[in-house]
Structure formats: C-alpha cells, structure tokens
Amino acid sequence: MSRLRRAVGADDHVQGPRDAPVILVEYGDYQCPYCGQAYGEVKRLQQTLGDRLGLVFRNFPLTQAHPLALQAAEAAEAAGAQGRFWEMHDLLFENQDALERPVLLSHAEGLELDVDRFREDLESHRFEERIRRDFMDGVRSGVNGTPTFFANGHRHDGSFRAGDLLEALTGGLGASR
C-alpha cells in the first residue's frame, strides 16, 4: 500500500482542524468528472465526521485530458492567496462545465476578491510552481489518476463513496495514530 510521501504541512489547504484525529488528503483535478462525483461524497463525509476530519486538497491537474484543469487550479490558489481557497474550490467543482477565464473572474467577483490581483495572479502563473510541486509530490506518492485519496497517510484504493472513505479513515485509525 502506498504512503503519502509529503506530510501535511503549514502551506497545505486544510478544511477542518489540522490536528483532527482523521486526515483525508485528496489529489484532484477540477475538470475531472470523477473528482466532481467525489466532491459530493467528501461533503457527506465532512457532515458525518464534523471536526474529527481534516480535509486536505492538493492539485493534480491532468492537463492532457483536461485542458482547463491547470487554469482552474491556478484560480483556486489565487483565491487562496486572498483567504478564499475553499470557497473557490467548491465553486469550481459545482460548476465543472464552466472553467473558462471569464467564468473564473466572475467567481472571483462573487467571492468579493480583489479581482485585479486575482487576474494578475492568473496571467503571471504565480502559483504554477506550487501546483507543479503538488503534482510531483503526488507522483512520488503513487498517484496516477484522479481523484486519489490518502486516509491517515495511506493510499485508499477503494471506492470514493462516503461510506468507503469513512471505513478507510476510521478502520485504520488505531494503526496510524
């Protein structure tokens, strides 16, 4: 079973407590239809576990198959620089069929971001290196498609249905903590 090679750190996007008893790391692609399906399942898991779950999202844009995935990841990171990563993350998954630049700028307006700064971050590809680092860390951890989940540091190769993720997270709890 593959293990997560880079531990969750201070620069990761974490929703929920960083010291939660269970940590789920997702390597995802905003344009991937399977990641879109997993998004709803992860939301259900969050409702079930509440503050016992820390969710980490790392970028793994499969640009050959999804030409807008990198731009969407950059938009999430640009929003994150203004403290709104998770709101943009959710908008991107909830509107997967519309990831073009004008839509991303509209999302930024809707989130009341500094749109000029957001646009400049996209145009300068300010976050491309961070996204590349996430991607390469994923490759080193055995990620070869999306979504790929790590439950408490161990790769979860089963279904991404909420119940299966819950079992992966809580079933291995004693061994990993």
C-alpha positions as protocol buffer text, in pm:
chain_id: "A"
residue {
  index: 1
  type: MET
  ca { x: 0 y: 0 z: 0 }
}
residue {
  index: 2
  type: SER
  ca { x: 138 y: 340 z: -96 }
}
residue {
  index: 3
  type: ARG
  ca { x: 202 y: 602 z: 167 }
}
residue {
  index: 4
  type: LEU
  ca { x: 180 y: 977 z: 141 }
}
residue {
  index: 5
  type: ARG
  ca { x: 537 y: 1098 z: 81 }
}
residue {
  index: 6
  type: ARG
  ca { x: 492 y: 1462 z: 190 }
}
residue {
  index: 7
  type: ALA
  ca { x: 327 y: 1505 z: 528 }
}
residue {
  index: 8
  type: VAL
  ca { x: 53 y: 1763 z: 563 }
}
residue {
  index: 9
  type: GLY
  ca { x: 225 y: 2093 z: 629 }
}
residue {
  index: 10
  type: ALA
  ca { x: 157 y: 2454 z: 711 }
}
residue {
  index: 11
  type: ASP
  ca { x: 121 y: 2552 z: 345 }
}
residue {
  index: 12
  type: ASP
  ca { x: -143 y: 2289 z: 268 }
}
residue {
  index: 13
  type: HIS
  ca { x: -508 y: 2387 z: 229 }
}
residue {
  index: 14
  type: VAL
  ca { x: -684 y: 2219 z: 522 }
}
residue {
  index: 15
  type: GLN
  ca { x: -1057 y: 2236 z: 587 }
}
residue {
  index: 16
  type: GLY
  ca { x: -1129 y: 2139 z: 945 }
}
residue {
  index: 17
  type: PRO
  ca { x: -880 y: 2110 z: 1229 }
}
residue {
  index: 18
  type: ARG
  ca { x: -519 y: 2049 z: 1128 }
}
residue {
  index: 19
  type: ASP
  ca { x: -486 y: 1822 z: 1431 }
}
residue {
  index: 20
  type: ALA
  ca { x: -808 y: 1629 z: 1361 }
}
residue {
  index: 21
  type: PRO
  ca { x: -792 y: 1259 z: 1454 }
}
residue {
  index: 22
  type: VAL
  ca { x: -851 y: 1166 z: 1089 }
}
residue {
  index: 23
  type: ILE
  ca { x: -689 y: 1334 z: 790 }
}
residue {
  index: 24
  type: LEU
  ca { x: -803 y: 1282 z: 433 }
}
residue {
  index: 25
  type: VAL
  ca { x: -573 y: 1408 z: 156 }
}
residue {
  index: 26
  type: GLU
  ca { x: -720 y: 1432 z: -191 }
}
residue {
  index: 27
  type: TYR
  ca { x: -517 y: 1473 z: -507 }
}
residue {
  index: 28
  type: GLY
  ca { x: -768 y: 1616 z: -750 }
}
residue {
  index: 29
  type: ASP
  ca { x: -833 y: 1784 z: -1083 }
}
residue {
  index: 30
  type: TYR
  ca { x: -1111 y: 2044 z: -1108 }
}
residue {
  index: 31
  type: GLN
  ca { x: -1210 y: 1931 z: -1458 }
}
residue {
  index: 32
  type: CYS
  ca { x: -1215 y: 1556 z: -1379 }
}
residue {
  index: 33
  type: PRO
  ca { x: -1571 y: 1420 z: -1375 }
}
residue {
  index: 34
  type: TYR
  ca { x: -1477 y: 1157 z: -1115 }
}
residue {
  index: 35
  type: CYS
  ca { x: -1341 y: 1430 z: -887 }
}
residue {
  index: 36
  type: GLY
  ca { x: -1672 y: 1608 z: -936 }
}
residue {
  index: 37
  type: GLN
  ca { x: -1854 y: 1297 z: -816 }
}
residue {
  index: 38
  type: ALA
  ca { x: -1612 y: 1255 z: -526 }
}
residue {
  index: 39
  type: TYR
  ca { x: -1672 y: 1618 z: -423 }
}
residue {
  index: 40
  type: GLY
  ca { x: -2027 y: 1537 z: -313 }
}
residue {
  index: 41
  type: GLU
  ca { x: -1914 y: 1223 z: -132 }
}
residue {
  index: 42
  type: VAL
  ca { x: -1643 y: 1415 z: 56 }
}
residue {
  index: 43
  type: LYS
  ca { x: -1903 y: 1676 z: 158 }
}
residue {
  index: 44
  type: ARG
  ca { x: -2116 y: 1393 z: 303 }
}
residue {
  index: 45
  type: LEU
  ca { x: -1812 y: 1256 z: 485 }
}
residue {
  index: 46
  type: GLN
  ca { x: -1743 y: 1601 z: 631 }
}
residue {
  index: 47
  type: GLN
  ca { x: -2101 y: 1623 z: 757 }
}
residue {
  index: 48
  type: THR
  ca { x: -2066 y: 1281 z: 920 }
}
residue {
  index: 49
  type: LEU
  ca { x: -1730 y: 1340 z: 1089 }
}
residue {
  index: 50
  type: GLY
  ca { x: -1752 y: 1713 z: 1158 }
}
residue {
  index: 51
  type: ASP
  ca { x: -1445 y: 1846 z: 1339 }
}
residue {
  index: 52
  type: ARG
  ca { x: -1296 y: 1496 z: 1366 }
}
residue {
  index: 53
  type: LEU
  ca { x: -1192 y: 1530 z: 998 }
}
residue {
  index: 54
  type: GLY
  ca { x: -921 y: 1741 z: 843 }
}
residue {
  index: 55
  type: LEU
  ca { x: -956 y: 1757 z: 463 }
}
residue {
  index: 56
  type: VAL
  ca { x: -653 y: 1847 z: 253 }
}
residue {
  index: 57
  type: PHE
  ca { x: -676 y: 1922 z: -119 }
}
residue {
  index: 58
  type: ARG
  ca { x: -369 y: 1903 z: -341 }
}
residue {
  index: 59
  type: ASN
  ca { x: -365 y: 1985 z: -710 }
}
residue {
  index: 60
  type: PHE
  ca { x: -315 y: 1710 z: -964 }
}
residue {
  index: 61
  type: PRO
  ca { x: -429 y: 1861 z: -1296 }
}
residue {
  index: 62
  type: LEU
  ca { x: -431 y: 1604 z: -1574 }
}
residue {
  index: 63
  type: THR
  ca { x: -368 y: 1859 z: -1845 }
}
residue {
  index: 64
  type: GLN
  ca { x: -354 y: 1611 z: -2134 }
}
residue {
  index: 65
  type: ALA
  ca { x: -714 y: 1504 z: -2070 }
}
residue {
  index: 66
  type: HIS
  ca { x: -842 y: 1824 z: -1908 }
}
residue {
  index: 67
  type: PRO
  ca { x: -712 y: 2139 z: -2080 }
}
residue {
  index: 68
  type: LEU
  ca { x: -874 y: 2379 z: -1830 }
}
residue {
  index: 69
  type: ALA
  ca { x: -761 y: 2193 z: -1516 }
}
residue {
  index: 70
  type: LEU
  ca { x: -437 y: 2387 z: -1466 }
}
residue {
  index: 71
  type: GLN
  ca { x: -610 y: 2725 z: -1507 }
}
residue {
  index: 72
  type: ALA
  ca { x: -878 y: 2615 z: -1258 }
}
residue {
  index: 73
  type: ALA
  ca { x: -610 y: 2507 z: -1009 }
}
residue {
  index: 74
  type: GLU
  ca { x: -441 y: 2845 z: -1052 }
}
residue {
  index: 75
  type: ALA
  ca { x: -776 y: 3015 z: -982 }
}
residue {
  index: 76
  type: ALA
  ca { x: -819 y: 2817 z: -660 }
}
residue {
  index: 77
  type: GLU
  ca { x: -467 y: 2908 z: -550 }
}
residue {
  index: 78
  type: ALA
  ca { x: -518 y: 3275 z: -642 }
}
residue {
  index: 79
  type: ALA
  ca { x: -835 y: 3278 z: -433 }
}
residue {
  index: 80
  type: GLY
  ca { x: -641 y: 3103 z: -156 }
}
residue {
  index: 81
  type: ALA
  ca { x: -388 y: 3387 z: -156 }
}
residue {
  index: 82
  type: GLN
  ca { x: -685 y: 3607 z: -60 }
}
residue {
  index: 83
  type: GLY
  ca { x: -811 y: 3366 z: 205 }
}
residue {
  index: 84
  type: ARG
  ca { x: -1090 y: 3211 z: -5 }
}
residue {
  index: 85
  type: PHE
  ca { x: -940 y: 2882 z: -131 }
}
residue {
  index: 86
  type: TRP
  ca { x: -1223 y: 2655 z: -15 }
}
residue {
  index: 87
  type: GLU
  ca { x: -1497 y: 2881 z: -147 }
}
residue {
  index: 88
  type: MET
  ca { x: -1332 y: 2883 z: -492 }
}
residue {
  index: 89
  type: HIS
  ca { x: -1264 y: 2507 z: -468 }
}
residue {
  index: 90
  type: ASP
  ca { x: -1636 y: 2448 z: -412 }
}
residue {
  index: 91
  type: LEU
  ca { x: -1743 y: 2681 z: -693 }
}
residue {
  index: 92
  type: LEU
  ca { x: -1507 y: 2508 z: -937 }
}
residue {
  index: 93
  type: PHE
  ca { x: -1645 y: 2164 z: -857 }
}
residue {
  index: 94
  type: GLU
  ca { x: -2004 y: 2286 z: -855 }
}
residue {
  index: 95
  type: ASN
  ca { x: -1954 y: 2444 z: -1199 }
}
residue {
  index: 96
  type: GLN
  ca { x: -1716 y: 2196 z: -1364 }
}
residue {
  index: 97
  type: ASP
  ca { x: -1862 y: 2255 z: -1708 }
}
residue {
  index: 98
  type: ALA
  ca { x: -1758 y: 2623 z: -1699 }
}
residue {
  index: 99
  type: LEU
  ca { x: -1391 y: 2672 z: -1617 }
}
residue {
  index: 100
  type: GLU
  ca { x: -1302 y: 2935 z: -1876 }
}
residue {
  index: 101
  type: ARG
  ca { x: -1124 y: 3255 z: -1771 }
}
residue {
  index: 102
  type: PRO
  ca { x: -1433 y: 3485 z: -1781 }
}
residue {
  index: 103
  type: VAL
  ca { x: -1621 y: 3246 z: -1553 }
}
residue {
  index: 104
  type: LEU
  ca { x: -1327 y: 3230 z: -1313 }
}
residue {
  index: 105
  type: LEU
  ca { x: -1318 y: 3609 z: -1300 }
}
residue {
  index: 106
  type: SER
  ca { x: -1692 y: 3609 z: -1231 }
}
residue {
  index: 107
  type: HIS
  ca { x: -1638 y: 3366 z: -943 }
}
residue {
  index: 108
  type: ALA
  ca { x: -1368 y: 3598 z: -807 }
}
residue {
  index: 109
  type: GLU
  ca { x: -1614 y: 3890 z: -819 }
}
residue {
  index: 110
  type: GLY
  ca { x: -1881 y: 3681 z: -650 }
}
residue {
  index: 111
  type: LEU
  ca { x: -1639 y: 3593 z: -370 }
}
residue {
  index: 112
  type: GLU
  ca { x: -1555 y: 3964 z: -336 }
}
residue {
  index: 113
  type: LEU
  ca { x: -1188 y: 3908 z: -411 }
}
residue {
  index: 114
  type: ASP
  ca { x: -955 y: 4178 z: -534 }
}
residue {
  index: 115
  type: VAL
  ca { x: -1028 y: 4093 z: -898 }
}
residue {
  index: 116
  type: ASP
  ca { x: -731 y: 4288 z: -1037 }
}
residue {
  index: 117
  type: ARG
  ca { x: -494 y: 4095 z: -810 }
}
residue {
  index: 118
  type: PHE
  ca { x: -671 y: 3768 z: -899 }
}
residue {
  index: 119
  type: ARG
  ca { x: -641 y: 3842 z: -1273 }
}
residue {
  index: 120
  type: GLU
  ca { x: -273 y: 3930 z: -1235 }
}
residue {
  index: 121
  type: ASP
  ca { x: -209 y: 3607 z: -1042 }
}
residue {
  index: 122
  type: LEU
  ca { x: -369 y: 3408 z: -1327 }
}
residue {
  index: 123
  type: GLU
  ca { x: -187 y: 3598 z: -1602 }
}
residue {
  index: 124
  type: SER
  ca { x: 153 y: 3569 z: -1432 }
}
residue {
  index: 125
  type: HIS
  ca { x: 100 y: 3200 z: -1345 }
}
residue {
  index: 126
  type: ARG
  ca { x: 211 y: 3294 z: -994 }
}
residue {
  index: 127
  type: PHE
  ca { x: 100 y: 2958 z: -847 }
}
residue {
  index: 128
  type: GLU
  ca { x: 216 y: 2726 z: -1122 }
}
residue {
  index: 129
  type: GLU
  ca { x: 521 y: 2617 z: -924 }
}
residue {
  index: 130
  type: ARG
  ca { x: 310 y: 2530 z: -619 }
}
residue {
  index: 131
  type: ILE
  ca { x: 73 y: 2328 z: -840 }
}
residue {
  index: 132
  type: ARG
  ca { x: 369 y: 2151 z: -1001 }
}
residue {
  index: 133
  type: ARG
  ca { x: 505 y: 2068 z: -653 }
}
residue {
  index: 134
  type: ASP
  ca { x: 167 y: 1918 z: -552 }
}
residue {
  index: 135
  type: PHE
  ca { x: 165 y: 1717 z: -874 }
}
residue {
  index: 136
  type: MET
  ca { x: 519 y: 1584 z: -831 }
}
residue {
  index: 137
  type: ASP
  ca { x: 456 y: 1501 z: -464 }
}
residue {
  index: 138
  type: GLY
  ca { x: 152 y: 1307 z: -583 }
}
residue {
  index: 139
  type: VAL
  ca { x: 357 y: 1117 z: -840 }
}
residue {
  index: 140
  type: ARG
  ca { x: 614 y: 1029 z: -571 }
}
residue {
  index: 141
  type: SER
  ca { x: 327 y: 902 z: -353 }
}
residue {
  index: 142
  type: GLY
  ca { x: 196 y: 679 z: -633 }
}
residue {
  index: 143
  type: VAL
  ca { x: -83 y: 899 z: -764 }
}
residue {
  index: 144
  type: ASN
  ca { x: -153 y: 820 z: -1129 }
}
residue {
  index: 145
  type: GLY
  ca { x: -511 y: 938 z: -1167 }
}
residue {
  index: 146
  type: THR
  ca { x: -777 y: 1146 z: -1002 }
}
residue {
  index: 147
  type: PRO
  ca { x: -921 y: 1151 z: -753 }
}
residue {
  index: 148
  type: THR
  ca { x: -667 y: 974 z: -535 }
}
residue {
  index: 149
  type: PHE
  ca { x: -721 y: 975 z: -160 }
}
residue {
  index: 150
  type: PHE
  ca { x: -488 y: 911 z: 131 }
}
residue {
  index: 151
  type: ALA
  ca { x: -660 y: 819 z: 455 }
}
residue {
  index: 152
  type: ASN
  ca { x: -434 y: 895 z: 751 }
}
residue {
  index: 153
  type: GLY
  ca { x: -130 y: 880 z: 523 }
}
residue {
  index: 154
  type: HIS
  ca { x: -220 y: 552 z: 348 }
}
residue {
  index: 155
  type: ARG
  ca { x: -343 y: 540 z: -10 }
}
residue {
  index: 156
  type: HIS
  ca { x: -709 y: 441 z: -34 }
}
residue {
  index: 157
  type: ASP
  ca { x: -759 y: 230 z: -344 }
}
residue {
  index: 158
  type: GLY
  ca { x: -1128 y: 156 z: -285 }
}
residue {
  index: 159
  type: SER
  ca { x: -1437 y: 345 z: -386 }
}
residue {
  index: 160
  type: PHE
  ca { x: -1463 y: 714 z: -305 }
}
residue {
  index: 161
  type: ARG
  ca { x: -1818 y: 677 z: -175 }
}
residue {
  index: 162
  type: ALA
  ca { x: -1855 y: 845 z: 164 }
}
residue {
  index: 163
  type: GLY
  ca { x: -1909 y: 515 z: 348 }
}
residue {
  index: 164
  type: ASP
  ca { x: -1597 y: 358 z: 198 }
}
residue {
  index: 165
  type: LEU
  ca { x: -1387 y: 664 z: 280 }
}
residue {
  index: 166
  type: LEU
  ca { x: -1526 y: 663 z: 633 }
}
residue {
  index: 167
  type: GLU
  ca { x: -1425 y: 298 z: 674 }
}
residue {
  index: 168
  type: ALA
  ca { x: -1076 y: 372 z: 540 }
}
residue {
  index: 169
  type: LEU
  ca { x: -1036 y: 663 z: 779 }
}
residue {
  index: 170
  type: THR
  ca { x: -1177 y: 507 z: 1093 }
}
residue {
  index: 171
  type: GLY
  ca { x: -1085 y: 144 z: 1026 }
}
residue {
  index: 172
  type: GLY
  ca { x: -713 y: 224 z: 1023 }
}
residue {
  index: 173
  type: LEU
  ca { x: -730 y: 482 z: 1299 }
}
residue {
  index: 174
  type: GLY
  ca { x: -562 y: 270 z: 1566 }
}
residue {
  index: 175
  type: ALA
  ca { x: -273 y: 173 z: 1340 }
}
residue {
  index: 176
  type: SER
  ca { x: -192 y: 521 z: 1219 }
}
residue {
  index: 177
  type: ARG
  ca { x: -232 y: 736 z: 1528 }
}
